[in-house]
Amino acid sequence: MKNEITRKSIHISSILLPISYKYIFGYDKRITLLLFVTIAIISIVIELLRLENKNFRKYFHLFFGVILRKHELHDFTGASYLLTSAIVCVAFFPPEIAFVSMAFLSIGDSLAALIGIKFGKRKFYNSDKTLEGSLACFVSTFIFGLFVFKDMPFLAFLGAFSVTLAEATSFKIDDNVKIPIISGIVMSLATIFVS
């Protein structure tokens, strides 16, 4: 539990990706993609070194081992998946939707885990996800969405709802990929049918 809280505390700092896209780079896709792809390549190189080189793995685990999940010991960490999904969001979604999708991952996934661990009593069937965690995910992302989509509360609702479903399901796709991409697709489709 302590490790998961530490992990999610670090995870919520990924909000810097959408913040930099909107407020530092002013939705400039070219500059943002150049930065995100560079960081992703560095991350993947580190992952490959960690997986293939015993000495490097020893030092990596010395610093980050406590926050790794079991499956990440022999696979890529969530950080590489998160960076990859950020690249997809910026490359393929409209700027505001890309910004919100990435932020939804940082906010919704982190709060779902933290609230679920601390207060979760009602687990979903055959899952470690809880109703309390899912409610935290929905409420936090919906409120955030309302601030961004002031004139389109339905879009905030659809985005928050899709994030909550993606987070609560146990598909074998990493949350760092499915949450922003599913919410981005849902919100993008919604804007096509409403505008």
C-alpha positions as CSV (number, residue, x, y, z in Angstrom):
1,M,0.0,0.0,0.0
2,K,2.8,2.4,0.9
3,N,4.6,1.6,-2.4
4,E,1.4,2.2,-4.4
5,I,0.9,5.6,-2.7
6,T,4.5,6.6,-3.5
7,R,4.0,5.3,-7.1
8,K,0.7,7.3,-7.6
9,S,2.3,10.4,-6.0
10,I,4.9,10.2,-8.7
11,H,2.3,9.3,-11.3
12,I,0.3,12.5,-10.7
13,S,3.4,14.5,-11.6
14,S,2.7,13.4,-15.2
15,I,0.3,16.3,-15.3
16,L,3.4,18.2,-16.4
17,L,3.0,16.7,-19.8
18,P,-0.4,18.2,-20.7
19,I,0.5,21.4,-18.8
20,S,3.6,21.9,-20.9
21,Y,1.7,21.1,-24.1
22,K,-0.9,23.8,-23.4
23,Y,0.8,26.5,-21.3
24,I,4.5,26.3,-22.3
25,F,4.3,25.2,-26.0
26,G,0.9,26.8,-26.7
27,Y,-0.4,23.6,-28.4
28,D,2.5,23.6,-30.9
29,K,2.4,19.9,-32.0
30,R,5.8,19.9,-33.6
31,I,7.8,21.2,-30.6
32,T,5.7,19.0,-28.2
33,L,6.1,15.9,-30.2
34,L,9.9,16.5,-30.6
35,L,10.2,16.8,-26.8
36,F,7.9,13.9,-26.0
37,V,9.5,11.6,-28.6
38,T,12.9,12.4,-27.2
39,I,11.9,11.7,-23.7
40,A,10.2,8.4,-24.8
41,I,13.3,7.3,-26.7
42,I,15.5,7.9,-23.6
43,S,12.9,6.1,-21.4
44,I,12.8,3.1,-23.8
45,V,16.6,2.9,-23.9
46,I,16.7,2.9,-20.1
47,E,14.1,0.2,-20.1
48,L,16.0,-2.0,-22.5
49,L,19.2,-1.5,-20.6
50,R,17.4,-2.4,-17.4
51,L,15.9,-5.6,-18.9
52,E,19.1,-6.7,-20.7
53,N,22.0,-5.6,-18.4
54,K,22.3,-7.1,-14.9
55,N,24.6,-4.3,-13.6
56,F,22.3,-1.5,-14.9
57,R,19.2,-3.4,-13.5
58,K,20.8,-3.6,-10.1
59,Y,21.3,0.2,-9.9
60,F,17.9,0.9,-11.5
61,H,16.2,-1.3,-8.9
62,L,18.2,0.3,-6.1
63,F,16.5,3.7,-6.9
64,F,13.2,2.6,-8.4
65,G,12.6,-1.0,-7.3
66,V,10.2,-0.1,-4.5
67,I,7.7,1.5,-6.8
68,L,7.8,-1.2,-9.5
69,R,4.9,-3.6,-9.8
70,K,5.6,-7.4,-10.2
71,H,5.0,-7.5,-13.9
72,E,7.2,-4.4,-14.4
73,L,10.3,-6.4,-13.2
74,H,10.4,-8.2,-16.5
75,D,8.5,-5.7,-18.8
76,F,8.4,-2.0,-19.5
77,T,7.3,0.3,-16.7
78,G,4.2,2.4,-16.8
79,A,6.3,5.5,-17.6
80,S,7.2,4.2,-21.1
81,Y,3.5,3.4,-21.8
82,L,2.5,6.9,-20.5
83,L,4.9,8.7,-22.8
84,T,3.8,6.6,-25.8
85,S,0.1,7.4,-25.2
86,A,1.0,11.1,-24.7
87,I,2.6,11.1,-28.2
88,V,-0.5,9.4,-29.7
89,C,-2.8,12.0,-28.0
90,V,-0.8,15.0,-29.2
91,A,-0.3,13.6,-32.7
92,F,-3.9,12.5,-33.4
93,F,-6.4,14.4,-31.2
94,P,-7.5,18.0,-31.3
95,P,-5.3,20.1,-28.9
96,E,-7.9,20.6,-26.2
97,I,-8.9,17.0,-26.2
98,A,-5.3,15.8,-26.2
99,F,-4.7,18.1,-23.2
100,V,-7.7,16.8,-21.3
101,S,-7.0,13.1,-22.2
102,M,-3.5,13.3,-20.8
103,A,-4.7,15.2,-17.7
104,F,-7.4,12.7,-17.1
105,L,-4.8,10.0,-16.9
106,S,-2.8,11.9,-14.3
107,I,-5.8,12.9,-12.2
108,G,-8.3,10.1,-12.6
109,D,-6.0,7.1,-12.4
110,S,-4.0,8.5,-9.5
111,L,-7.1,9.4,-7.4
112,A,-8.8,6.1,-8.3
113,A,-5.9,4.2,-6.8
114,L,-5.3,6.4,-3.8
115,I,-9.0,6.6,-2.8
116,G,-9.5,2.9,-3.7
117,I,-6.6,1.8,-1.5
118,K,-7.5,4.0,1.4
119,F,-11.4,3.8,1.4
120,G,-12.3,1.1,-1.1
121,K,-14.7,-1.5,0.4
122,R,-16.7,-2.6,-2.6
123,K,-14.6,-4.4,-5.1
124,F,-15.8,-5.1,-8.6
125,Y,-16.3,-8.8,-9.6
126,N,-13.0,-10.5,-10.3
127,S,-11.0,-7.3,-10.0
128,D,-8.9,-5.3,-7.5
129,K,-10.7,-2.1,-8.6
130,T,-13.3,-0.6,-6.2
131,L,-16.5,1.4,-6.5
132,E,-15.0,4.1,-4.3
133,G,-11.9,4.4,-6.5
134,S,-14.1,4.6,-9.6
135,L,-16.3,7.3,-8.1
136,A,-13.1,9.3,-7.2
137,C,-11.9,8.9,-10.8
138,F,-15.2,10.0,-12.3
139,V,-15.8,13.0,-10.0
140,S,-12.3,14.3,-10.3
141,T,-12.1,14.0,-14.1
142,F,-15.6,15.4,-14.5
143,I,-14.8,18.5,-12.4
144,F,-11.6,19.0,-14.3
145,G,-13.4,18.5,-17.6
146,L,-16.0,21.1,-16.7
147,F,-13.2,23.7,-16.2
148,V,-11.8,23.1,-19.6
149,F,-15.1,22.5,-21.6
150,K,-17.1,25.3,-19.9
151,D,-19.6,25.5,-22.8
152,M,-19.8,21.7,-23.3
153,P,-20.6,19.9,-20.0
154,F,-21.7,16.8,-22.0
155,L,-18.1,16.5,-23.3
156,A,-16.7,16.7,-19.8
157,F,-19.3,14.0,-18.8
158,L,-18.5,11.7,-21.7
159,G,-14.8,12.1,-21.2
160,A,-15.0,11.4,-17.4
161,F,-17.3,8.5,-18.0
162,S,-15.1,6.9,-20.6
163,V,-12.0,7.3,-18.3
164,T,-13.8,5.7,-15.4
165,L,-14.9,2.7,-17.5
166,A,-11.3,2.4,-19.0
167,E,-9.8,2.6,-15.5
168,A,-12.2,0.1,-13.9
169,T,-11.9,-2.6,-16.6
170,S,-9.3,-5.3,-16.4
171,F,-8.3,-5.4,-20.0
172,K,-4.7,-6.5,-20.5
173,I,-3.8,-3.1,-21.9
174,D,-1.9,-0.8,-19.6
175,D,-4.0,2.0,-17.9
176,N,-1.4,4.5,-19.1
177,V,-2.4,3.6,-22.7
178,K,-6.1,2.8,-22.5
179,I,-7.3,5.7,-20.3
180,P,-6.0,8.7,-22.4
181,I,-6.6,7.0,-25.8
182,I,-10.1,5.8,-25.1
183,S,-11.2,9.1,-23.6
184,G,-9.6,11.0,-26.5
185,I,-11.4,8.8,-29.0
186,V,-14.8,9.2,-27.2
187,M,-14.4,13.0,-26.9
188,S,-13.2,13.4,-30.5
189,L,-16.2,11.4,-31.8
190,A,-18.6,13.4,-29.6
191,T,-17.4,16.7,-31.0
192,I,-17.9,15.4,-34.6
193,F,-21.6,14.6,-33.9
194,V,-22.4,17.7,-31.9
195,S,-20.5,20.5,-33.8
